[in-house]
Amino acid sequence: MPSNYSPIRWLALVLLLVYGAFLTKNILFKKGGFRYYRHYFNSEFKNYSPKKGWAKANTVPFRTINLYKKGLERNNTNAEYNIWGNLLGFVPLGILLPLAIPFFRKGWAMLPAGFLVSLGFECLQLYTGLGVWDVDDLLLNTAGATAGYILLMLGIGFWRLLNSSPRRKEAAELSRREL
């Protein structure tokens, strides 16, 4: 990585790595501590196969979302947690990835990046049995990353608008004249 990265880009990169660890913990390792997973991989995982995981998978778009929607109507907090968790959990990706790596400031690059990160987690869940593969998670996670990207672009646009005000330009010009 170039040493001429700005402090903001370095901070965004560090936060992106911390966020990645946080996301991994909350998606793959949400059930317990080290002992639980040591037991899982030493015993249960030996009897697990992706074929068994695929039998539990949701491959029908909006099936889980509609179930959650019915749960929300009944004040089911688990449904609310899952919908908002899948959406909001990926908003930081849409903000931090473009800040850390300028290539992802292009919308056509960020949208597939959010999808591919989500797909990676879903595939890890499928192949390890540490979760259930769900196409609705892909949709919600990608929407969350896209929302984060849109918020970042709006924030950058607002920042540029504030910094390009006529008063700001006049002040900058006056300070140049004084030098």
C-alpha positions as CSV (number, residue, x, y, z in Angstrom):
1,M,0.0,0.0,0.0
2,P,1.4,3.4,-0.9
3,S,2.9,5.4,1.9
4,N,1.2,8.6,0.6
5,Y,-2.2,7.5,1.9
6,S,-3.9,10.3,3.8
7,P,-4.6,9.8,7.5
8,I,-8.3,9.4,6.7
9,R,-7.6,6.6,4.3
10,W,-5.4,4.8,6.8
11,L,-8.0,5.3,9.5
12,A,-10.7,4.0,7.2
13,L,-8.5,0.9,6.3
14,V,-8.0,0.1,10.0
15,L,-11.7,0.6,10.8
16,L,-12.5,-1.6,7.8
17,L,-10.3,-4.4,9.2
18,V,-11.9,-4.0,12.7
19,Y,-15.3,-3.9,11.1
20,G,-14.5,-7.1,9.1
21,A,-13.6,-8.9,12.4
22,F,-16.8,-7.6,14.0
23,L,-18.9,-8.8,11.1
24,T,-17.3,-12.2,11.1
25,K,-17.9,-12.6,14.8
26,N,-21.6,-11.6,14.4
27,I,-22.3,-13.7,11.3
28,L,-20.2,-16.8,11.8
29,F,-19.4,-17.0,15.5
30,K,-22.5,-15.6,17.1
31,K,-23.4,-18.7,19.2
32,G,-20.8,-18.7,21.9
33,G,-17.1,-18.6,22.8
34,F,-14.1,-20.7,22.0
35,R,-15.2,-23.8,23.8
36,Y,-18.5,-24.0,21.8
37,Y,-16.7,-23.8,18.5
38,R,-13.9,-26.2,19.5
39,H,-16.6,-28.7,20.4
40,Y,-18.5,-28.0,17.2
41,F,-15.5,-28.5,14.9
42,N,-14.3,-31.6,16.9
43,S,-17.7,-33.3,16.9
44,E,-20.7,-32.0,15.1
45,F,-18.8,-30.6,12.1
46,K,-17.6,-34.1,11.2
47,N,-21.2,-35.2,10.5
48,Y,-22.0,-32.0,8.6
49,S,-22.0,-31.6,4.8
50,P,-22.9,-28.7,2.6
51,K,-25.6,-30.9,1.1
52,K,-27.3,-31.0,4.5
53,G,-26.9,-27.2,4.8
54,W,-28.3,-26.7,1.3
55,A,-31.4,-28.7,2.4
56,K,-32.0,-26.0,5.0
57,A,-31.1,-23.0,2.7
58,N,-33.6,-20.5,1.5
59,T,-33.2,-20.0,-2.2
60,V,-36.5,-18.3,-2.8
61,P,-36.2,-14.5,-2.8
62,F,-38.3,-12.6,-0.2
63,R,-39.4,-15.8,1.6
64,T,-37.6,-15.0,4.8
65,I,-38.3,-11.3,4.5
66,N,-42.1,-12.1,4.2
67,L,-41.8,-14.4,7.3
68,Y,-40.1,-11.5,9.1
69,K,-42.7,-9.1,8.0
70,K,-45.4,-11.3,9.5
71,G,-43.3,-11.5,12.6
72,L,-43.1,-7.7,12.8
73,E,-46.9,-7.5,12.6
74,R,-46.9,-9.7,15.7
75,N,-44.2,-7.6,17.5
76,N,-41.6,-10.4,17.1
77,T,-38.3,-8.8,18.1
78,N,-36.3,-11.6,16.5
79,A,-37.8,-10.7,13.1
80,E,-37.0,-7.0,13.6
81,Y,-33.5,-7.8,14.8
82,N,-32.8,-10.0,11.7
83,I,-34.1,-7.5,9.2
84,W,-32.4,-4.4,10.7
85,G,-29.3,-6.4,11.5
86,N,-28.9,-7.6,7.9
87,L,-29.5,-4.1,6.6
88,L,-27.6,-2.0,9.1
89,G,-24.8,-4.5,9.5
90,F,-23.5,-3.8,6.0
91,V,-23.9,0.0,6.0
92,P,-20.4,0.5,7.4
93,L,-19.0,-1.6,4.4
94,G,-20.6,0.9,2.0
95,I,-18.9,3.7,3.9
96,L,-15.5,2.3,4.8
97,L,-14.6,0.4,1.7
98,P,-14.8,3.5,-0.6
99,L,-12.9,5.6,1.9
100,A,-10.1,3.0,2.3
101,I,-9.9,2.0,-1.4
102,P,-10.8,4.8,-3.9
103,F,-11.6,2.2,-6.6
104,F,-14.8,1.5,-4.7
105,R,-16.0,5.1,-4.9
106,K,-17.5,4.1,-8.2
107,G,-21.1,2.9,-7.8
108,W,-20.6,0.2,-10.3
109,A,-17.7,-1.2,-8.2
110,M,-19.3,-0.8,-4.8
111,L,-22.6,-2.6,-5.5
112,P,-21.0,-5.9,-6.6
113,A,-18.5,-5.6,-3.7
114,G,-21.3,-5.5,-1.2
115,F,-22.9,-8.4,-2.9
116,L,-19.7,-10.5,-3.0
117,V,-18.8,-9.9,0.6
118,S,-22.3,-11.0,1.6
119,L,-22.1,-14.0,-0.7
120,G,-18.7,-14.9,0.9
121,F,-20.3,-15.0,4.3
122,E,-23.3,-17.0,3.1
123,C,-21.0,-19.5,1.4
124,L,-18.9,-19.8,4.6
125,Q,-22.1,-20.4,6.6
126,L,-23.2,-23.1,4.1
127,Y,-19.8,-24.9,4.0
128,T,-19.1,-24.8,7.7
129,G,-22.7,-25.2,9.1
130,L,-22.2,-22.0,11.2
131,G,-25.4,-20.5,9.8
132,V,-28.0,-21.0,7.1
133,W,-27.6,-19.9,3.5
134,D,-30.4,-17.4,2.8
135,V,-30.9,-15.4,-0.5
136,D,-32.8,-12.8,1.5
137,D,-29.6,-12.1,3.6
138,L,-27.8,-11.4,0.3
139,L,-30.6,-8.9,-0.7
140,L,-30.7,-7.2,2.7
141,N,-26.9,-7.1,3.1
142,T,-26.4,-5.7,-0.4
143,A,-29.1,-3.1,0.2
144,G,-27.3,-2.1,3.4
145,A,-23.9,-1.7,1.7
146,T,-25.6,0.3,-1.1
147,A,-27.3,2.5,1.5
148,G,-23.9,3.1,3.2
149,Y,-22.4,4.0,-0.1
150,I,-25.2,6.4,-0.9
151,L,-24.8,8.0,2.6
152,L,-21.1,8.4,2.0
153,M,-21.6,10.0,-1.4
154,L,-24.3,12.4,0.0
155,G,-21.9,13.3,2.8
156,I,-19.0,13.9,0.4
157,G,-21.3,16.0,-1.8
158,F,-22.5,18.0,1.2
159,W,-18.9,18.5,2.4
160,R,-17.9,19.8,-1.0
161,L,-20.9,22.1,-1.1
162,L,-20.0,23.6,2.2
163,N,-16.4,24.0,1.2
164,S,-17.2,25.6,-2.1
165,S,-19.4,28.4,-0.7
166,P,-18.7,31.9,-2.1
167,R,-17.7,33.2,1.4
168,R,-15.2,30.3,1.7
169,K,-13.7,31.2,-1.7
170,E,-13.5,34.9,-0.8
171,A,-11.7,34.1,2.5
172,A,-9.3,31.8,0.7
173,E,-8.6,34.5,-1.9
174,L,-8.0,37.1,0.8
175,S,-5.6,34.9,2.7
176,R,-3.6,34.3,-0.6
177,R,-3.4,38.1,-1.2
178,E,-2.1,38.7,2.3
179,L,0.7,36.2,1.8
